[in-house]
């Protein structure tokens, strides 16, 4: 099982959540390029290059016929769908934690470009100063204050060039409609009622496009249900993946 973290996070974000249960499969939690202990790549090819690299690592460890289950948070969900696009015969099921199969809108692309411009001007700190607690629903922020600080530290450790590479990968990602149409029954979408990045109207449109996709909604969660309601979200994910 491959767990893919989000933008400005690292593989460490999964540790406390996954340690709550015994799993029947190996758990892989890589630091994606430019995040955590993974250095940014020169000539970064975006999610295509990342997915090829990850699959190569899996092949070296387990052989090239091993089936993989994918769990992706936010940006990690985009990467999970990219892997399913290029390696359809290797992916069994996918969990999208507060993520979307849709490409960036023109407004979102403009926002990414402004963020890249800020980083180029040496103002990376403006992008990371609110990372952490802002992911959580307001009612969960006091309870998760220490975790919010840890997430902010992870974000600050990301290099400027690594952030730019990731933003370029996000804004130029594919439209994963083909994957969704073919694999709708193999995908679980988890959403939060107070998610600042995926409002209710947005995910309802997704559900109308992909009615056979499994879905679980946490009304009192923001952008990180696996941290805000860890026990319940873990049970739901394990059940969907057939590991509990």
MOTA-V371443 format. One record per residue. N is the residue number from 1. SS is DSSP state (~ for helix, > for strand, _ for the rest). D_FIRST is the distance of its C-alpha to the first C-alpha in whole Angstrom. Layout:
[[N;SS;D_FIRST] [N;SS;D_FIRST]]
This chain:
[[1;_;0] [2;>;4] [3;>;7] [4;>;10] [5;_;13] [6;_;16] [7;_;20] [8;_;21] [9;_;19] [10;_;16] [11;~;13] [12;~;15] [13;~;15] [14;~;12] [15;~;14] [16;~;16] [17;~;14] [18;~;11] [19;_;14] [20;_;16] [21;_;14] [22;_;13] [23;_;10] [24;_;10] [25;_;7] [26;_;6] [27;_;5] [28;>;6] [29;_;9] [30;_;11] [31;_;15] [32;_;15] [33;_;19] [34;_;22] [35;_;20] [36;_;20] [37;_;20] [38;_;20] [39;_;23] [40;_;24] [41;_;24] [42;_;28] [43;_;28] [44;_;25] [45;_;24] [46;~;22] [47;~;19] [48;~;19] [49;~;20] [50;~;17] [51;~;14] [52;~;16] [53;~;16] [54;~;12] [55;~;12] [56;~;15] [57;~;13] [58;~;10] [59;~;13] [60;~;15] [61;~;13] [62;~;12] [63;_;14] [64;_;15] [65;_;14] [66;_;11] [67;_;9] [68;>;6] [69;>;5] [70;>;6] [71;>;8] [72;>;11] [73;>;14] [74;_;17] [75;~;17] [76;~;13] [77;~;14] [78;~;16] [79;~;14] [80;~;11] [81;~;15] [82;~;16] [83;~;13] [84;~;14] [85;~;17] [86;~;18] [87;_;15] [88;_;15] [89;_;15] [90;_;12] [91;>;10] [92;>;10] [93;>;10] [94;>;10] [95;>;11] [96;>;14] [97;>;15] [98;_;18] [99;_;18] [100;_;20] [101;_;20] [102;_;24] [103;_;25] [104;_;27] [105;_;31] [106;~;34] [107;~;34] [108;~;31] [109;~;31] [110;~;34] [111;~;33] [112;~;30] [113;~;33] [114;~;35] [115;~;32] [116;~;32] [117;~;36] [118;~;36] [119;~;33] [120;~;36] [121;_;39] [122;_;37] [123;_;36] [124;~;33] [125;~;33] [126;~;34] [127;~;31] [128;~;29] [129;_;32] [130;_;31] [131;_;27] [132;_;25] [133;~;27] [134;~;28] [135;~;24] [136;_;25] [137;_;28] [138;~;31] [139;~;31] [140;~;28] [141;_;29] [142;_;32] [143;_;29] [144;_;27] [145;~;29] [146;~;28] [147;~;24] [148;~;26] [149;~;28] [150;~;25] [151;~;23] [152;~;26] [153;~;26] [154;~;23] [155;~;24] [156;~;28] [157;~;26] [158;_;25] [159;_;27] [160;~;30] [161;~;29] [162;~;25] [163;~;26] [164;~;28] [165;~;25] [166;~;23] [167;~;25] [168;~;26] [169;~;23] [170;~;23] [171;~;26] [172;_;26] [173;_;23] [174;_;23] [175;_;24] [176;_;21] [177;~;23] [178;~;23] [179;~;19] [180;~;20] [181;~;23] [182;~;21] [183;~;18] [184;~;19] [185;~;18] [186;~;14] [187;>;14] [188;>;15] [189;>;17] [190;>;18] [191;>;21] [192;>;23] [193;_;27] [194;_;28] [195;_;26] [196;_;28] [197;_;26] [198;_;25] [199;_;28] [200;~;29] [201;~;31] [202;~;28] [203;~;25] [204;~;28] [205;~;29] [206;~;25] [207;~;25] [208;~;28] [209;~;27] [210;_;24] [211;_;25] [212;_;23] [213;_;20] [214;>;19] [215;>;20] [216;>;20] [217;>;23] [218;>;23] [219;_;27] [220;_;27] [221;_;24] [222;_;24] [223;_;22] [224;_;19] [225;~;19] [226;~;16] [227;~;19] [228;~;22] [229;_;21] [230;~;18] [231;~;18] [232;~;19] [233;~;16] [234;~;14] [235;~;15] [236;~;15] [237;~;12] [238;~;11] [239;~;14] [240;~;13] [241;~;9] [242;_;11] [243;_;10] [244;_;14]]
